Amino acid sequence: MAGADNRDYLDKALDAVQKKIPGKAGDRFRDPNATEKNRAMNEKITDGIRKMFEKITGYARDQVVHS
């Protein structure tokens, strides 16, 4: 992958968990040829998690808190 890695901690955490899935179920997450497909799927999953979090808490990730 060329360029900077612009994934946030939630995206990276989901990738790490998926790579630890044993057996055939986890093989598709370790396949280097399926990286972009997995990343697109993961982005949808993490976007849904963020939206649910924002709905429940009222806190948006991009809100800046100044003290």
All heavy atoms as TSV, in Angstrom:
chain	resi	resn	atom	element	x	y	z
A	1	MET	N	N	0.858	-1.181	0.000
A	1	MET	CA	C	0.000	0.000	0.000
A	1	MET	C	C	0.890	1.226	0.000
A	1	MET	O	O	1.719	1.423	0.872
A	1	MET	CB	C	-0.903	-0.013	1.230
A	1	MET	CG	C	-1.782	1.211	1.297
A	1	MET	SD	S	-3.028	1.119	2.608
A	1	MET	CE	C	-2.074	1.653	3.999
A	2	ALA	N	N	0.730	2.090	-0.955
A	2	ALA	CA	C	1.515	3.316	-1.045
A	2	ALA	C	C	0.830	4.419	-0.261
A	2	ALA	O	O	-0.383	4.465	-0.127
A	2	ALA	CB	C	1.650	3.727	-2.506
A	3	GLY	N	N	1.630	5.319	0.297
A	3	GLY	CA	C	1.059	6.449	1.017
A	3	GLY	C	C	0.895	6.176	2.491
A	3	GLY	O	O	1.257	5.120	3.008
A	4	ALA	N	N	0.342	7.139	3.173
A	4	ALA	CA	C	0.178	7.053	4.616
A	4	ALA	C	C	-0.999	6.151	4.985
A	4	ALA	O	O	-1.953	6.015	4.234
A	4	ALA	CB	C	-0.045	8.439	5.193
A	5	ASP	N	N	-0.896	5.551	6.143
A	5	ASP	CA	C	-1.965	4.715	6.673
A	5	ASP	C	C	-2.918	5.630	7.423
A	5	ASP	O	O	-2.614	6.095	8.502
A	5	ASP	CB	C	-1.377	3.654	7.597
A	5	ASP	CG	C	-2.416	2.660	8.061
A	5	ASP	OD1	O	-3.554	2.715	7.567
A	5	ASP	OD2	O	-2.084	1.822	8.907
A	6	ASN	N	N	-4.091	5.913	6.840
A	6	ASN	CA	C	-5.021	6.870	7.440
A	6	ASN	C	C	-6.140	6.200	8.222
A	6	ASN	O	O	-7.159	6.807	8.484
A	6	ASN	CB	C	-5.598	7.800	6.371
A	6	ASN	CG	C	-6.370	7.058	5.312
A	6	ASN	OD1	O	-6.459	5.843	5.347
A	6	ASN	ND2	N	-6.925	7.778	4.376
A	7	ARG	N	N	-5.936	4.942	8.610
A	7	ARG	CA	C	-6.942	4.243	9.410
A	7	ARG	C	C	-6.793	4.660	10.869
A	7	ARG	O	O	-5.699	4.874	11.351
A	7	ARG	CB	C	-6.774	2.732	9.280
A	7	ARG	CG	C	-6.968	2.256	7.854
A	7	ARG	CD	C	-6.718	0.778	7.700
A	7	ARG	NE	N	-5.365	0.458	8.111
A	7	ARG	CZ	C	-5.041	-0.660	8.750
A	7	ARG	NH1	N	-5.941	-1.563	9.022
A	7	ARG	NH2	N	-3.800	-0.891	9.106
A	8	ASP	N	N	-7.919	4.741	11.569
A	8	ASP	CA	C	-7.865	5.109	12.988
A	8	ASP	C	C	-7.731	3.851	13.845
A	8	ASP	O	O	-7.625	2.740	13.345
A	8	ASP	CB	C	-9.076	5.949	13.381
A	8	ASP	CG	C	-10.397	5.201	13.261
A	8	ASP	OD1	O	-10.381	3.970	13.063
A	8	ASP	OD2	O	-11.433	5.851	13.369
A	9	TYR	N	N	-7.732	4.043	15.170
A	9	TYR	CA	C	-7.519	2.932	16.092
A	9	TYR	C	C	-8.603	1.863	15.988
A	9	TYR	O	O	-8.308	0.677	16.126
A	9	TYR	CB	C	-7.427	3.443	17.527
A	9	TYR	CG	C	-6.162	4.223	17.786
A	9	TYR	CD1	C	-6.198	5.565	18.096
A	9	TYR	CD2	C	-4.924	3.607	17.712
A	9	TYR	CE1	C	-5.035	6.290	18.322
A	9	TYR	CE2	C	-3.752	4.303	17.931
A	9	TYR	CZ	C	-3.816	5.646	18.238
A	9	TYR	OH	O	-2.666	6.331	18.453
A	10	LEU	N	N	-9.841	2.253	15.759
A	10	LEU	CA	C	-10.920	1.275	15.647
A	10	LEU	C	C	-10.713	0.389	14.420
A	10	LEU	O	O	-10.879	-0.836	14.492
A	10	LEU	CB	C	-12.281	1.970	15.590
A	10	LEU	CG	C	-13.512	1.079	15.582
A	10	LEU	CD1	C	-13.544	0.174	16.808
A	10	LEU	CD2	C	-14.774	1.922	15.526
A	11	ASP	N	N	-10.319	0.980	13.289
A	11	ASP	CA	C	-10.048	0.202	12.080
A	11	ASP	C	C	-8.893	-0.776	12.309
A	11	ASP	O	O	-8.954	-1.940	11.933
A	11	ASP	CB	C	-9.700	1.127	10.916
A	11	ASP	CG	C	-10.848	2.021	10.503
A	11	ASP	OD1	O	-12.003	1.563	10.570
A	11	ASP	OD2	O	-10.600	3.179	10.117
A	12	LYS	N	N	-7.829	-0.297	12.937
A	12	LYS	CA	C	-6.663	-1.144	13.190
A	12	LYS	C	C	-6.989	-2.255	14.182
A	12	LYS	O	O	-6.510	-3.381	14.036
A	12	LYS	CB	C	-5.510	-0.291	13.707
A	12	LYS	CG	C	-4.957	0.634	12.644
A	12	LYS	CD	C	-3.866	1.522	13.194
A	12	LYS	CE	C	-3.376	2.490	12.133
A	12	LYS	NZ	N	-2.327	3.368	12.641
A	13	ALA	N	N	-7.814	-1.950	15.177
A	13	ALA	CA	C	-8.202	-2.966	16.165
A	13	ALA	C	C	-9.012	-4.074	15.506
A	13	ALA	O	O	-8.791	-5.263	15.780
A	13	ALA	CB	C	-8.993	-2.322	17.297
A	14	LEU	N	N	-9.951	-3.706	14.640
A	14	LEU	CA	C	-10.759	-4.713	13.945
A	14	LEU	C	C	-9.872	-5.591	13.064
A	14	LEU	O	O	-10.024	-6.816	13.043
A	14	LEU	CB	C	-11.861	-4.051	13.117
A	14	LEU	CG	C	-12.804	-5.001	12.387
A	14	LEU	CD1	C	-13.509	-5.953	13.347
A	14	LEU	CD2	C	-13.826	-4.208	11.593
A	15	ASP	N	N	-8.913	-4.996	12.361
A	15	ASP	CA	C	-7.978	-5.775	11.549
A	15	ASP	C	C	-7.199	-6.770	12.411
A	15	ASP	O	O	-7.034	-7.932	12.040
A	15	ASP	CB	C	-6.983	-4.858	10.831
A	15	ASP	CG	C	-7.588	-4.142	9.650
A	15	ASP	OD1	O	-8.672	-4.544	9.188
A	15	ASP	OD2	O	-6.959	-3.180	9.167
A	16	ALA	N	N	-6.722	-6.318	13.565
A	16	ALA	CA	C	-5.935	-7.179	14.446
A	16	ALA	C	C	-6.767	-8.355	14.951
A	16	ALA	O	O	-6.279	-9.492	14.997
A	16	ALA	CB	C	-5.390	-6.370	15.611
A	17	VAL	N	N	-8.008	-8.091	15.327
A	17	VAL	CA	C	-8.885	-9.162	15.817
A	17	VAL	C	C	-9.150	-10.174	14.706
A	17	VAL	O	O	-9.091	-11.383	14.921
A	17	VAL	CB	C	-10.206	-8.579	16.358
A	17	VAL	CG1	C	-11.233	-9.669	16.604
A	17	VAL	CG2	C	-9.947	-7.794	17.638
A	18	GLN	N	N	-9.414	-9.685	13.507
A	18	GLN	CA	C	-9.719	-10.590	12.394
A	18	GLN	C	C	-8.522	-11.479	12.045
A	18	GLN	O	O	-8.689	-12.630	11.676
A	18	GLN	CB	C	-10.153	-9.796	11.175
A	18	GLN	CG	C	-11.524	-9.200	11.346
A	18	GLN	CD	C	-11.913	-8.290	10.203
A	18	GLN	OE1	O	-11.059	-7.705	9.547
A	18	GLN	NE2	N	-13.202	-8.166	9.978
A	19	LYS	N	N	-7.322	-10.959	12.154
A	19	LYS	CA	C	-6.136	-11.753	11.830
A	19	LYS	C	C	-5.901	-12.862	12.839
A	19	LYS	O	O	-5.203	-13.820	12.563
A	19	LYS	CB	C	-4.914	-10.841	11.750
A	19	LYS	CG	C	-4.924	-9.982	10.510
A	19	LYS	CD	C	-3.742	-9.062	10.459
A	19	LYS	CE	C	-3.839	-8.176	9.231
A	19	LYS	NZ	N	-2.777	-7.182	9.193
A	20	LYS	N	N	-6.496	-12.771	14.018
A	20	LYS	CA	C	-6.330	-13.791	15.048
A	20	LYS	C	C	-7.390	-14.884	14.975
A	20	LYS	O	O	-7.325	-15.851	15.729
A	20	LYS	CB	C	-6.345	-13.136	16.426
A	20	LYS	CG	C	-5.212	-12.142	16.606
A	20	LYS	CD	C	-4.696	-12.171	17.993
A	20	LYS	CE	C	-3.587	-11.164	18.157
A	20	LYS	NZ	N	-2.286	-11.745	17.992
A	21	ILE	N	N	-8.361	-14.752	14.075
A	21	ILE	CA	C	-9.399	-15.776	13.923
A	21	ILE	C	C	-8.746	-17.034	13.351
A	21	ILE	O	O	-8.108	-16.985	12.303
A	21	ILE	CB	C	-10.537	-15.286	12.997
A	21	ILE	CG1	C	-11.232	-14.082	13.627
A	21	ILE	CG2	C	-11.523	-16.413	12.721
A	21	ILE	CD1	C	-12.241	-13.420	12.718
A	22	PRO	N	N	-8.886	-18.172	14.042
A	22	PRO	CA	C	-8.205	-19.390	13.601
A	22	PRO	C	C	-8.906	-20.091	12.439
A	22	PRO	O	O	-10.080	-19.867	12.172
A	22	PRO	CB	C	-8.245	-20.276	14.852
A	22	PRO	CG	C	-9.460	-19.822	15.584
A	22	PRO	CD	C	-9.603	-18.353	15.297
A	23	GLY	N	N	-8.159	-20.928	11.774
A	23	GLY	CA	C	-8.705	-21.830	10.765
A	23	GLY	C	C	-9.142	-21.162	9.480
A	23	GLY	O	O	-8.718	-20.071	9.141
A	24	LYS	N	N	-10.014	-21.848	8.766
A	24	LYS	CA	C	-10.473	-21.371	7.465
A	24	LYS	C	C	-11.258	-20.070	7.573
A	24	LYS	O	O	-11.234	-19.257	6.666
A	24	LYS	CB	C	-11.318	-22.430	6.772
A	24	LYS	CG	C	-10.516	-23.593	6.274
A	24	LYS	CD	C	-11.353	-24.518	5.416
A	24	LYS	CE	C	-10.487	-25.617	4.865
A	24	LYS	NZ	N	-11.169	-26.421	3.875
A	25	ALA	N	N	-11.958	-19.881	8.676
A	25	ALA	CA	C	-12.738	-18.653	8.846
A	25	ALA	C	C	-11.830	-17.432	8.840
A	25	ALA	O	O	-12.207	-16.377	8.339
A	25	ALA	CB	C	-13.531	-18.713	10.147
A	26	GLY	N	N	-10.645	-17.563	9.374
A	26	GLY	CA	C	-9.722	-16.434	9.434
A	26	GLY	C	C	-8.820	-16.304	8.221
A	26	GLY	O	O	-8.151	-15.286	8.051
A	27	ASP	N	N	-8.793	-17.328	7.362
A	27	ASP	CA	C	-7.904	-17.290	6.196
A	27	ASP	C	C	-8.184	-16.107	5.278
A	27	ASP	O	O	-7.264	-15.507	4.742
A	27	ASP	CB	C	-8.008	-18.590	5.390
A	27	ASP	CG	C	-7.304	-19.744	6.070
A	27	ASP	OD1	O	-6.534	-19.495	7.020
A	27	ASP	OD2	O	-7.539	-20.898	5.662
A	28	ARG	N	N	-9.441	-15.756	5.112
A	28	ARG	CA	C	-9.747	-14.660	4.189
A	28	ARG	C	C	-9.250	-13.315	4.707
A	28	ARG	O	O	-9.037	-12.392	3.943
A	28	ARG	CB	C	-11.235	-14.593	3.870
A	28	ARG	CG	C	-12.091	-14.159	5.016
A	28	ARG	CD	C	-13.538	-14.164	4.601
A	28	ARG	NE	N	-14.346	-13.677	5.699
A	28	ARG	CZ	C	-15.384	-12.919	5.555
A	28	ARG	NH1	N	-15.777	-12.565	4.362
A	28	ARG	NH2	N	-16.052	-12.517	6.599
A	29	PHE	N	N	-9.046	-13.195	6.021
A	29	PHE	CA	C	-8.534	-11.949	6.576
A	29	PHE	C	C	-7.012	-11.880	6.488
A	29	PHE	O	O	-6.431	-10.813	6.561
A	29	PHE	CB	C	-8.978	-11.785	8.034
A	29	PHE	CG	C	-10.462	-11.728	8.185
A	29	PHE	CD1	C	-11.148	-12.716	8.860
A	29	PHE	CD2	C	-11.191	-10.686	7.627
A	29	PHE	CE1	C	-12.525	-12.661	8.995
A	29	PHE	CE2	C	-12.570	-10.629	7.748
A	29	PHE	CZ	C	-13.231	-11.624	8.427
A	30	ARG	N	N	-6.368	-13.032	6.339
A	30	ARG	CA	C	-4.909	-13.066	6.220
A	30	ARG	C	C	-4.442	-13.086	4.768
A	30	ARG	O	O	-3.261	-12.985	4.505
A	30	ARG	CB	C	-4.379	-14.290	6.969
A	30	ARG	CG	C	-4.533	-14.163	8.473
A	30	ARG	CD	C	-3.921	-15.344	9.195
A	30	ARG	NE	N	-4.686	-16.575	9.038
A	30	ARG	CZ	C	-5.721	-16.916	9.802
A	30	ARG	NH1	N	-6.117	-16.140	10.756
A	30	ARG	NH2	N	-6.350	-18.052	9.601
A	31	ASP	N	N	-5.357	-13.210	3.839
A	31	ASP	CA	C	-5.024	-13.273	2.414
A	31	ASP	C	C	-4.631	-11.891	1.909
A	31	ASP	O	O	-5.447	-10.971	1.907
A	31	ASP	CB	C	-6.226	-13.793	1.625
A	31	ASP	CG	C	-5.965	-13.897	0.141
A	31	ASP	OD1	O	-4.817	-13.692	-0.296
A	31	ASP	OD2	O	-6.930	-14.191	-0.590
A	32	PRO	N	N	-3.375	-11.714	1.481
A	32	PRO	CA	C	-2.948	-10.384	1.014
A	32	PRO	C	C	-3.680	-9.916	-0.243
A	32	PRO	O	O	-3.765	-8.717	-0.503
A	32	PRO	CB	C	-1.452	-10.553	0.736
A	32	PRO	CG	C	-1.189	-12.007	0.726
A	32	PRO	CD	C	-2.310	-12.695	1.430
A	33	ASN	N	N	-4.232	-10.841	-1.018
A	33	ASN	CA	C	-4.964	-10.468	-2.226
A	33	ASN	C	C	-6.352	-9.920	-1.922
A	33	ASN	O	O	-6.982	-9.310	-2.776
A	33	ASN	CB	C	-5.087	-11.667	-3.172
A	33	ASN	CG	C	-3.745	-12.144	-3.647
A	33	ASN	OD1	O	-2.852	-11.342	-3.896
A	33	ASN	ND2	N	-3.581	-13.442	-3.749
A	34	ALA	N	N	-6.856	-10.141	-0.720
A	34	ALA	CA	C	-8.196	-9.680	-0.349
A	34	ALA	C	C	-8.159	-8.453	0.560
A	34	ALA	O	O	-9.180	-8.053	1.096
A	34	ALA	CB	C	-8.946	-10.811	0.344
A	35	THR	N	N	-6.999	-7.841	0.700
A	35	THR	CA	C	-6.831	-6.728	1.634
A	35	THR	C	C	-7.790	-5.585	1.371
A	35	THR	O	O	-8.445	-5.095	2.291
A	35	THR	CB	C	-5.381	-6.210	1.596
A	35	THR	OG1	O	-4.518	-7.287	1.947
A	35	THR	CG2	C	-5.171	-5.083	2.570
A	36	GLU	N	N	-7.891	-5.128	0.140
A	36	GLU	CA	C	-8.759	-3.980	-0.180
A	36	GLU	C	C	-10.231	-4.320	0.032
A	36	GLU	O	O	-10.998	-3.489	0.518
A	36	GLU	CB	C	-8.511	-3.486	-1.600
A	36	GLU	CG	C	-7.174	-2.799	-1.766
A	36	GLU	CD	C	-6.971	-1.634	-0.800
A	36	GLU	OE1	O	-7.902	-0.823	-0.638
A	36	GLU	OE2	O	-5.893	-1.543	-0.214
A	37	LYS	N	N	-10.615	-5.534	-0.314
A	37	LYS	CA	C	-12.002	-5.965	-0.097
A	37	LYS	C	C	-12.307	-5.993	1.402
A	37	LYS	O	O	-13.349	-5.502	1.836
A	37	LYS	CB	C	-12.220	-7.342	-0.709
A	37	LYS	CG	C	-13.628	-7.854	-0.579
A	37	LYS	CD	C	-13.773	-9.217	-1.225
A	37	LYS	CE	C	-15.159	-9.758	-1.049
A	37	LYS	NZ	N	-15.293	-11.097	-1.595
A	38	ASN	N	N	-11.398	-6.542	2.185
A	38	ASN	CA	C	-11.589	-6.584	3.638
A	38	ASN	C	C	-11.614	-5.178	4.225
A	38	ASN	O	O	-12.398	-4.888	5.121
A	38	ASN	CB	C	-10.483	-7.398	4.307
A	38	ASN	CG	C	-10.597	-8.875	4.018
A	38	ASN	OD1	O	-11.671	-9.362	3.701
A	38	ASN	ND2	N	-9.491	-9.571	4.115
A	39	ARG	N	N	-10.746	-4.308	3.736
A	39	ARG	CA	C	-10.695	-2.950	4.272
A	39	ARG	C	C	-12.004	-2.211	4.003
A	39	ARG	O	O	-12.499	-1.481	4.861
A	39	ARG	CB	C	-9.519	-2.192	3.651
A	39	ARG	CG	C	-9.300	-0.881	4.349
A	39	ARG	CD	C	-7.927	-0.354	4.195
A	39	ARG	NE	N	-6.985	-1.192	4.903
A	39	ARG	CZ	C	-5.714	-1.274	4.601
A	39	ARG	NH1	N	-5.235	-0.575	3.601
A	39	ARG	NH2	N	-4.892	-2.036	5.286
A	40	ALA	N	N	-12.586	-2.412	2.830
A	40	ALA	CA	C	-13.872	-1.777	2.515
A	40	ALA	C	C	-14.976	-2.310	3.422
A	40	ALA	O	O	-15.799	-1.543	3.929
A	40	ALA	CB	C	-14.225	-2.011	1.045
A	41	MET	N	N	-14.978	-3.620	3.652
A	41	MET	CA	C	-15.969	-4.219	4.542
A	41	MET	C	C	-15.764	-3.715	5.972
A	41	MET	O	O	-16.721	-3.348	6.655
A	41	MET	CB	C	-15.845	-5.743	4.523
A	41	MET	CG	C	-16.813	-6.441	5.454
A	41	MET	SD	S	-16.591	-8.225	5.519
A	41	MET	CE	C	-14.953	-8.365	6.207
A	42	ASN	N	N	-14.521	-3.660	6.418
A	42	ASN	CA	C	-14.213	-3.182	7.768
A	42	ASN	C	C	-14.617	-1.728	7.946
A	42	ASN	O	O	-15.059	-1.336	9.028
A	42	ASN	CB	C	-12.736	-3.351	8.086
A	42	ASN	CG	C	-12.357	-4.788	8.295
A	42	ASN	OD1	O	-13.215	-5.664	8.314
A	42	ASN	ND2	N	-11.074	-5.047	8.446
A	43	GLU	N	N	-14.452	-0.935	6.921
A	43	GLU	CA	C	-14.829	0.482	7.012
A	43	GLU	C	C	-16.338	0.613	7.252
A	43	GLU	O	O	-16.773	1.431	8.057
A	43	GLU	CB	C	-14.418	1.219	5.733
A	43	GLU	CG	C	-14.509	2.710	5.841
A	43	GLU	CD	C	-13.596	3.317	6.894
A	43	GLU	OE1	O	-12.490	2.799	7.123
A	43	GLU	OE2	O	-14.001	4.324	7.501
A	44	LYS	N	N	-17.122	-0.210	6.573
A	44	LYS	CA	C	-18.578	-0.200	6.794
A	44	LYS	C	C	-18.916	-0.621	8.219
A	44	LYS	O	O	-19.783	-0.029	8.864
A	44	LYS	CB	C	-19.281	-1.128	5.798
A	44	LYS	CG	C	-19.273	-0.614	4.386
A	44	LYS	CD	C	-19.959	-1.577	3.460
A	44	LYS	CE	C	-19.908	-1.088	2.026
A	44	LYS	NZ	N	-20.564	-2.021	1.109
A	45	ILE	N	N	-18.222	-1.638	8.720
A	45	ILE	CA	C	-18.468	-2.114	10.081
A	45	ILE	C	C	-18.113	-1.039	11.098
A	45	ILE	O	O	-18.901	-0.734	11.998
A	45	ILE	CB	C	-17.667	-3.410	10.358
A	45	ILE	CG1	C	-18.208	-4.562	9.507
A	45	ILE	CG2	C	-17.694	-3.764	11.848
A	45	ILE	CD1	C	-17.332	-5.790	9.499
A	46	THR	N	N	-16.931	-0.449	10.974
A	46	THR	CA	C	-16.507	0.553	11.952
A	46	THR	C	C	-17.333	1.829	11.849
A	46	THR	O	O	-17.582	2.484	12.863
A	46	THR	CB	C	-15.003	0.870	11.835
A	46	THR	OG1	O	-14.697	1.292	10.510
A	46	THR	CG2	C	-14.163	-0.346	12.206
A	47	ASP	N	N	-17.785	2.178	10.652
A	47	ASP	CA	C	-18.677	3.343	10.510
A	47	ASP	C	C	-19.985	3.098	11.255
A	47	ASP	O	O	-20.509	3.986	11.925
A	47	ASP	CB	C	-18.974	3.642	9.042
A	47	ASP	CG	C	-17.805	4.297	8.321
A	47	ASP	OD1	O	-16.845	4.716	9.003
A	47	ASP	OD2	O	-17.854	4.373	7.078
A	48	GLY	N	N	-20.509	1.888	11.161
A	48	GLY	CA	C	-21.734	1.540	11.878
A	48	GLY	C	C	-21.541	1.592	13.387
A	48	GLY	O	O	-22.404	2.078	14.119
A	49	ILE	N	N	-20.395	1.104	13.851
A	49	ILE	CA	C	-20.088	1.156	15.282
A	49	ILE	C	C	-20.013	2.605	15.748
A	49	ILE	O	O	-20.553	2.962	16.794
A	49	ILE	CB	C	-18.775	0.410	15.593
A	49	ILE	CG1	C	-18.963	-1.089	15.351
A	49	ILE	CG2	C	-18.312	0.689	17.024
A	49	ILE	CD1	C	-17.672	-1.885	15.372
A	50	ARG	N	N	-19.341	3.457	14.963
A	50	ARG	CA	C	-19.229	4.873	15.332
A	50	ARG	C	C	-20.595	5.558	15.382
A	50	ARG	O	O	-20.880	6.315	16.308
A	50	ARG	CB	C	-18.342	5.602	14.330
A	50	ARG	CG	C	-16.898	5.420	14.586
A	50	ARG	CD	C	-16.060	6.299	13.664
A	50	ARG	NE	N	-14.773	5.688	13.552
A	50	ARG	CZ	C	-14.426	4.816	12.622
A	50	ARG	NH1	N	-15.265	4.483	11.677
A	50	ARG	NH2	N	-13.231	4.277	12.624
A	51	LYS	N	N	-21.431	5.285	14.390
A	51	LYS	CA	C	-22.764	5.895	14.364
A	51	LYS	C	C	-23.586	5.459	15.562
A	51	LYS	O	O	-24.296	6.267	16.168
A	51	LYS	CB	C	-23.486	5.542	13.062
A	51	LYS	CG	C	-22.940	6.276	11.870
A	51	LYS	CD	C	-23.647	5.857	10.596
A	51	LYS	CE	C	-22.994	6.518	9.398
A	51	LYS	NZ	N	-23.594	6.079	8.150
A	52	MET	N	N	-23.492	4.181	15.929
A	52	MET	CA	C	-24.220	3.679	17.087
A	52	MET	C	C	-23.695	4.355	18.365
A	52	MET	O	O	-24.481	4.773	19.213
A	52	MET	CB	C	-24.048	2.164	17.195
A	52	MET	CG	C	-25.017	1.508	18.128
A	52	MET	SD	S	-24.868	-0.312	18.239
A	52	MET	CE	C	-24.099	-0.809	16.733
A	53	PHE	N	N	-22.377	4.482	18.477
A	53	PHE	CA	C	-21.769	5.137	19.639
A	53	PHE	C	C	-22.226	6.589	19.743
A	53	PHE	O	O	-22.607	7.066	20.815
A	53	PHE	CB	C	-20.244	5.068	19.532
A	53	PHE	CG	C	-19.524	5.797	20.630
A	53	PHE	CD1	C	-19.355	5.199	21.864
A	53	PHE	CD2	C	-19.022	7.067	20.428
A	53	PHE	CE1	C	-18.697	5.864	22.881
A	53	PHE	CE2	C	-18.364	7.745	21.436
A	53	PHE	CZ	C	-18.196	7.141	22.668
A	54	GLU	N	N	-22.217	7.302	18.608
A	54	GLU	CA	C	-22.633	8.706	18.602
A	54	GLU	C	C	-24.112	8.849	18.958
A	54	GLU	O	O	-24.491	9.773	19.670
A	54	GLU	CB	C	-22.346	9.331	17.242
A	54	GLU	CG	C	-20.865	9.491	16.969
A	54	GLU	CD	C	-20.550	9.910	15.547
A	54	GLU	OE1	O	-21.496	10.197	14.773
A	54	GLU	OE2	O	-19.364	9.953	15.208
A	55	LYS	N	N	-24.933	7.921	18.489
A	55	LYS	CA	C	-26.361	7.977	18.785
A	55	LYS	C	C	-26.619	7.741	20.271
A	55	LYS	O	O	-27.437	8.425	20.889
A	55	LYS	CB	C	-27.099	6.930	17.952
A	55	LYS	CG	C	-28.590	6.957	18.119
A	55	LYS	CD	C	-29.247	5.927	17.211
A	55	LYS	CE	C	-30.755	5.951	17.383
A	55	LYS	NZ	N	-31.410	4.959	16.536
A	56	ILE	N	N	-25.903	6.779	20.841
A	56	ILE	CA	C	-26.104	6.448	22.248
A	56	ILE	C	C	-25.548	7.530	23.169
A	56	ILE	O	O	-26.181	7.929	24.133
A	56	ILE	CB	C	-25.468	5.079	22.575
A	56	ILE	CG1	C	-26.243	3.974	21.868
A	56	ILE	CG2	C	-25.428	4.824	24.071
A	56	ILE	CD1	C	-25.570	2.621	21.903
A	57	THR	N	N	-24.336	8.011	22.864
A	57	THR	CA	C	-23.662	8.941	23.779
A	57	THR	C	C	-23.873	10.404	23.430
A	57	THR	O	O	-23.692	11.268	24.280
A	57	THR	CB	C	-22.146	8.681	23.802
A	57	THR	OG1	O	-21.597	8.984	22.505
A	57	THR	CG2	C	-21.845	7.256	24.205
A	58	GLY	N	N	-24.196	10.694	22.173
A	58	GLY	CA	C	-24.299	12.080	21.734
A	58	GLY	C	C	-22.946	12.706	21.443
A	58	GLY	O	O	-22.844	13.887	21.130
A	59	TYR	N	N	-21.872	11.924	21.554
A	59	TYR	CA	C	-20.522	12.419	21.326
A	59	TYR	C	C	-20.039	11.989	19.951
A	59	TYR	O	O	-20.012	10.801	19.641
A	59	TYR	CB	C	-19.565	11.876	22.385
A	59	TYR	CG	C	-18.129	12.274	22.155
A	59	TYR	CD1	C	-17.683	13.547	22.466
A	59	TYR	CD2	C	-17.226	11.376	21.615
A	59	TYR	CE1	C	-16.377	13.911	22.248
A	59	TYR	CE2	C	-15.907	11.734	21.390
A	59	TYR	CZ	C	-15.489	13.008	21.711
A	59	TYR	OH	O	-14.196	13.379	21.483
A	60	ALA	N	N	-19.660	12.958	19.122
A	60	ALA	CA	C	-19.123	12.657	17.795
A	60	ALA	C	C	-17.607	12.621	17.881
A	60	ALA	O	O	-16.987	13.433	18.569
A	60	ALA	CB	C	-19.567	13.696	16.785
A	61	ARG	N	N	-17.006	11.698	17.173
A	61	ARG	CA	C	-15.555	11.507	17.204
A	61	ARG	C	C	-14.805	12.755	16.785
A	61	ARG	O	O	-13.745	13.047	17.308
A	61	ARG	CB	C	-15.197	10.346	16.282
A	61	ARG	CG	C	-13.724	10.098	16.145
A	61	ARG	CD	C	-13.483	8.944	15.243
A	61	ARG	NE	N	-13.845	9.280	13.882
A	61	ARG	CZ	C	-13.141	8.954	12.827
A	61	ARG	NH1	N	-12.066	8.240	12.971
A	61	ARG	NH2	N	-13.517	9.292	11.626
A	62	ASP	N	N	-15.337	13.507	15.854
A	62	ASP	CA	C	-14.626	14.673	15.338
A	62	ASP	C	C	-14.882	15.942	16.143
A	62	ASP	O	O	-14.402	17.008	15.788
A	62	ASP	CB	C	-14.917	14.887	13.858
A	62	ASP	CG	C	-16.396	14.995	13.575
A	62	ASP	OD1	O	-17.194	14.754	14.489
A	62	ASP	OD2	O	-16.754	15.283	12.428
A	63	GLN	N	N	-15.645	15.836	17.218
A	63	GLN	CA	C	-15.854	17.005	18.075
A	63	GLN	C	C	-14.578	17.266	18.864
A	63	GLN	O	O	-13.959	16.358	19.377
A	63	GLN	CB	C	-16.989	16.778	19.075
A	63	GLN	CG	C	-18.358	16.752	18.446
A	63	GLN	CD	C	-19.452	16.466	19.481
A	63	GLN	OE1	O	-19.176	15.897	20.533
A	63	GLN	NE2	N	-20.653	16.851	19.170
A	64	VAL	N	N	-14.208	18.535	18.934
A	64	VAL	CA	C	-12.993	18.906	19.662
A	64	VAL	C	C	-13.420	19.496	20.993
A	64	VAL	O	O	-14.264	20.387	21.060
A	64	VAL	CB	C	-12.164	19.938	18.860
A	64	VAL	CG1	C	-10.942	20.363	19.656
A	64	VAL	CG2	C	-11.793	19.370	17.513
A	65	VAL	N	N	-12.843	18.988	22.056
A	65	VAL	CA	C	-13.163	19.459	23.392
A	65	VAL	C	C	-12.048	20.399	23.852
A	65	VAL	O	O	-10.878	20.018	23.878
A	65	VAL	CB	C	-13.294	18.284	24.387
A	65	VAL	CG1	C	-13.569	18.795	25.787
A	65	VAL	CG2	C	-14.371	17.323	23.918
A	66	HIS	N	N	-12.402	21.632	24.168
A	66	HIS	CA	C	-11.433	22.603	24.658
A	66	HIS	C	C	-11.672	22.827	26.129
A	66	HIS	O	O	-12.798	22.948	26.576
A	66	HIS	CB	C	-11.570	23.934	23.914
A	66	HIS	CG	C	-11.269	23.822	22.453
A	66	HIS	ND1	N	-9.989	23.749	21.978
A	66	HIS	CD2	C	-12.080	23.727	21.369
A	66	HIS	CE1	C	-10.017	23.650	20.643
A	66	HIS	NE2	N	-11.293	23.624	20.266
A	67	SER	N	N	-10.602	22.889	26.892
A	67	SER	CA	C	-10.767	23.137	28.323
A	67	SER	C	C	-10.544	24.588	28.680
A	67	SER	O	O	-10.149	25.386	27.933
A	67	SER	CB	C	-9.806	22.261	29.125
A	67	SER	OG	O	-8.509	22.373	28.644
